[in-house]
Amino acid sequence: MQKENKTVLLQACCAICSAYPIELLKSMGYEVFVHFYNPNIYPETEYLKRLGAERQLCRYFGVQLIEGEYNEQDFLDYVKGYETCPEKGERCPLCFELRLRKTAQLAQQMGIKYFTTSIVISPHKNFTLLSSIGKKIAEKHDLNYLDIDFKKKDGFLKTNKIANGLNLYRQNYCGCRFSC
């Protein structure tokens, strides 16, 4: 297999969630690039804490971190009209779509054929929904979405062990102003 076929761009929602996915993807032979694009995170001080933890994690694993632009207004514009929806409601898929779309665009620019997200490791997130969104975006960009359920085989436990061992910052809410 050619090297570019073994390169993946991982959209990282936070260091806690991306720890095990990075480890697993590397063990599968992928060259991993991490894309931290999360304009949904509120407030900016919280965003910076999560970004700092992601930087620490990427240094630990020796993977390149690509920092997306932080502009909460991008998120607010994307979910306009869905502000009052409850957590796990109609707003959340839009948020996932925004972040995965940006990651797919970056993968395409970088010549990377595979992308995925660490969001799926959370027991609070719907793997089937996220995979469906990822696959639709992949099709539009002539890419491949890796629909790996990172929480399988104790993935959530493994990611927490890595995070605890590195003393990574741990947030207590999903991220957006509507979930805190």
Secondary structure, DSSP 8 states (H G I E B T S, - for coil): --GGGGEEEEE-S-HHHHHHHHHHHHHTT-EEEEEE--TT-SSHHHHHHHHHHHHHHHHHHT-EEEE----HHHHHHHTTT-TT--TTSTHHHHHHHHHHHHHHHHHHHHT--EEEEGGGGSTTS-HHHHHHHHHHHHHHTT-EE----TTTTTHHHHHHHHHHHTT----SS-SSTTT-
